């Protein structure tokens, strides 16, 4: 009975003084990714939000936005992240951009309310990625189809956006009805793009020389506690088919050259005929 009474006393004490709610999330990212760690609150709902990396304060924002700091602003002389931190002023969520291997570690979120506080730990692990995984090179012949594969398993909440030379050409959101067609985004690929909304892969059909260039895929992996933004690039080169007809420019040049030769020859023939007809015959009496 005494033990039970003591437990009740402790519980009541914690409820009265505001117990810390400590949770944790495992976050796995690749070098070069950007990751956003969500707070799940609005800044006006609490007095203070603080972020720590391995016990070092790296970001802070007050509920009335009177005080905001990131990285070196929070700790003079500490420049680990060097302008790679972004703090959302409405939610206090923290984004680490262009993440590197030394960013692996524990990120602690501390939310301070008027009568209590809450804490959460994000355990972030950063793995290396090869250049081949991040950037792919594709070479195809004109008229062939080429498929650009994201190389990830797509979840229903993930967002994928495709760009060609920084021009939006198609996108997929969690809602399939929001798939953007090539005609809506850019008429360059009219009726020649095929998008797999299950995998996010993009197929370019009946390729042309003008399809050569950089294709960039932006992937946003959404989770209730965090989101990861990943970029992948494809360098596509479309070559002429060996032994195929000459290009339109070359054909036009040949036609012009042939016409010039024909015109020159015709002019020469006309000139010779006129000269023969106008030539005065010799008089035999003058012999």
C-alpha positions in Angstrom: 0.0 0.0 0.0 2.9 2.4 0.8 4.5 1.7 -2.6 1.2 2.4 -4.4 0.8 5.6 -2.5 4.3 6.8 -3.4 3.7 6.1 -7.1 0.5 8.2 -7.0 2.4 11.0 -5.3 5.1 11.0 -8.0 2.5 10.9 -10.9 0.6 13.8 -9.4 3.9 15.8 -8.9 4.9 15.2 -12.6 1.4 16.2 -13.8 1.5 19.4 -11.7 5.0 20.5 -12.8 4.9 19.4 -16.4 6.7 16.2 -17.4 9.0 16.2 -20.4 7.7 14.1 -23.3 10.7 12.5 -24.9 10.3 10.7 -28.2 12.7 9.6 -30.9 12.8 9.1 -34.7 15.4 7.4 -36.9 16.2 9.4 -40.0 18.4 7.9 -42.8 19.6 10.2 -45.5 22.2 10.3 -48.2 25.0 12.9 -48.7 23.6 15.8 -50.6 20.0 15.4 -49.4 18.1 18.0 -47.5 16.2 16.9 -44.5 13.5 18.8 -42.6 12.8 17.8 -39.0 9.2 18.7 -38.1 8.0 20.1 -34.7 4.3 19.4 -35.3 3.3 22.7 -33.7 2.9 26.4 -34.6 5.3 28.9 -33.1 2.5 31.0 -31.6 1.4 27.9 -29.5 4.4 28.0 -27.2 7.0 30.3 -25.8 10.2 28.9 -27.3 11.6 26.2 -29.6 15.2 25.2 -29.3 17.2 22.8 -31.5 20.4 21.1 -30.3 23.0 19.0 -32.2 25.0 16.7 -29.9 24.0 19.0 -27.0 25.1 22.2 -28.8 22.4 24.7 -29.5 22.1 25.3 -33.2 18.7 27.0 -33.6 16.1 28.8 -31.6 12.9 30.7 -32.2 10.5 32.4 -29.8 6.7 32.2 -30.1 6.4 35.9 -30.8 9.4 35.8 -33.2 11.3 38.4 -31.1 14.3 36.1 -31.1 15.6 33.9 -33.9 19.0 32.3 -34.4 20.7 29.6 -36.3 24.2 28.1 -36.2 26.8 30.8 -35.5 24.1 33.3 -34.4 23.3 30.9 -31.6 26.9 30.1 -30.7 29.5 32.5 -31.8 32.5 30.8 -33.3 30.5 27.6 -34.1 30.2 27.3 -37.9 29.6 23.6 -38.4 26.7 24.0 -40.7 27.9 27.1 -42.6 24.6 28.6 -43.8 23.1 25.1 -44.3 20.4 25.5 -41.7 16.9 26.9 -42.3 14.3 27.6 -39.6 10.6 27.7 -40.5 9.2 30.8 -38.8 5.7 29.4 -38.6 6.4 25.9 -37.2 9.9 26.1 -36.0 10.8 23.1 -38.1 14.5 22.8 -38.9 16.0 22.0 -42.4 19.5 20.8 -42.9 20.5 21.5 -46.5 23.1 19.6 -48.6 23.8 17.2 -45.7 27.3 15.7 -45.2 28.5 12.7 -43.2 29.7 14.8 -40.2 26.0 15.9 -39.8 25.2 12.4 -38.5 24.2 12.4 -34.8 21.4 13.3 -32.4 19.2 16.4 -33.0 17.2 17.3 -29.9 14.0 19.4 -30.2 12.9 21.2 -27.0 9.5 22.9 -27.0 8.9 25.2 -24.0 5.3 25.9 -23.1 4.0 28.2 -20.3 3.5 25.3 -17.8 5.5 22.4 -19.3 8.1 21.5 -21.9 8.4 18.7 -24.5 11.5 17.0 -25.9 12.1 14.8 -29.0 15.2 13.2 -30.4 15.9 12.8 -34.1 18.7 10.3 -34.7 20.1 11.2 -38.2 22.5 8.9 -40.1 24.1 10.0 -43.3 25.4 7.5 -45.8 27.6 8.1 -48.8 26.4 8.1 -52.4 28.5 7.5 -55.5 28.5 9.9 -58.4 26.9 7.2 -60.6 24.0 7.0 -58.2 23.5 10.7 -58.1 24.1 11.4 -61.8 23.4 9.0 -64.7 24.4 9.3 -68.3 22.1 8.0 -71.0 22.9 7.8 -74.8 20.3 6.8 -77.3 19.8 7.0 -81.1 17.1 9.3 -82.6 13.7 7.6 -82.7 14.4 5.3 -79.8 12.8 5.6 -76.4 14.7 6.2 -73.1 13.5 5.6 -69.6 14.8 7.6 -66.6 14.4 5.6 -63.4 14.4 7.3 -60.0 16.0 4.2 -58.4 13.8 4.5 -55.2 10.7 2.8 -54.0 7.9 5.4 -54.2 5.5 5.8 -51.3 1.9 7.2 -51.8 2.8 10.5 -50.0 6.0 11.1 -51.9 6.3 13.9 -54.5 8.3 13.7 -57.7 9.0 16.6 -60.1 10.8 16.3 -63.4 12.7 19.2 -65.1 14.4 19.5 -68.4 17.1 22.1 -68.5 15.4 23.6 -65.4 12.0 23.7 -67.1 9.2 21.8 -65.4 7.9 19.1 -67.6 5.9 16.8 -65.3 5.2 16.0 -61.7 3.5 13.5 -59.4 2.0 14.2 -56.0 0.3 11.9 -53.6 -2.9 12.6 -55.5 -2.7 10.9 -58.9 -5.2 13.5 -60.3 -2.5 16.1 -60.0 -0.2 14.5 -62.5 1.1 17.3 -64.8 1.1 16.4 -68.5 3.8 17.5 -71.0 1.3 19.8 -72.8 0.5 21.6 -69.5 4.1 22.0 -68.5 6.0 22.3 -71.8 4.9 21.6 -75.4 8.4 20.5 -76.5 7.5 16.9 -75.7 3.9 16.9 -76.9 2.6 13.3 -76.8 6.0 11.9 -76.3 6.2 11.6 -72.5 5.1 8.7 -70.5 5.0 8.9 -66.7 4.7 5.8 -64.4 2.8 7.1 -61.3 3.7 3.9 -59.4 7.5 4.3 -59.7 7.9 7.9 -60.9 10.0 6.8 -63.9 9.8 9.0 -67.0 10.0 7.6 -70.5 10.7 9.9 -73.5 9.4 8.3 -76.7 10.6 8.9 -80.3 13.6 10.9 -79.1 14.9 13.8 -81.1 18.3 15.6 -81.2 16.6 18.5 -79.4 15.9 16.2 -76.4 19.5 16.1 -75.5 20.3 17.9 -72.2 20.0 17.6 -68.4 16.9 16.0 -66.8 16.6 16.7 -63.1 14.3 14.8 -60.7 13.3 16.3 -57.4 12.0 13.7 -54.9 10.3 14.7 -51.6 10.0 11.8 -49.2 7.3 12.7 -46.7 7.0 11.4 -43.2 4.8 12.7 -40.3 7.9 13.6 -38.3 10.4 14.6 -41.1 10.8 15.0 -44.9 13.7 14.4 -47.2 14.4 16.2 -50.4 16.6 14.3 -52.9 17.9 15.4 -56.3 19.0 13.1 -59.1 20.3 14.2 -62.5 20.3 12.4 -65.9 22.5 13.6 -68.8 20.8 12.5 -72.0 22.5 12.6 -75.4 20.5 11.7 -78.6 22.7 10.8 -81.5 22.0 10.4 -85.2 21.4 6.9 -86.5 24.5 5.5 -88.3 23.9 5.4 -92.0 20.7 7.4 -91.8 19.8 10.2 -94.1 21.6 13.4 -93.8 20.2 16.1 -91.6 17.8 18.7 -93.0 20.5 21.3 -93.0 22.9 19.1 -94.9 20.3 18.2 -97.4 19.4 21.8 -97.9 23.1 22.6 -98.5 23.5 19.9 -101.1 20.3 21.0 -102.9 21.6 24.6 -103.1 25.0 23.4 -104.3 23.4 21.3 -107.0 21.1 24.1 -108.1 24.1 26.4 -108.4 26.0 23.9 -110.5 23.0 23.4 -112.7 22.5 27.2 -113.1 26.2 27.7 -113.9 26.1 24.9 -116.5 22.9 26.2 -118.1 24.4 29.7 -118.3 27.5 28.4 -119.9 25.5 26.5 -122.6 23.4 29.6 -123.3 26.5 31.7 -123.6 28.1 29.3 -126.1 25.0 29.1 -128.3 24.7 32.8 -128.5 28.3 33.2 -129.4 28.0 30.7 -132.2 24.9 32.4 -133.6 26.4 35.8 -133.5 29.7 34.9 -135.0 30.2 36.5 -138.5 31.0 33.9 -141.2 34.3 34.6 -143.2 34.0 35.9 -146.8 35.8 33.8 -149.4 36.7 36.8 -151.5 38.9 38.0 -148.8 41.0 35.0 -149.0 
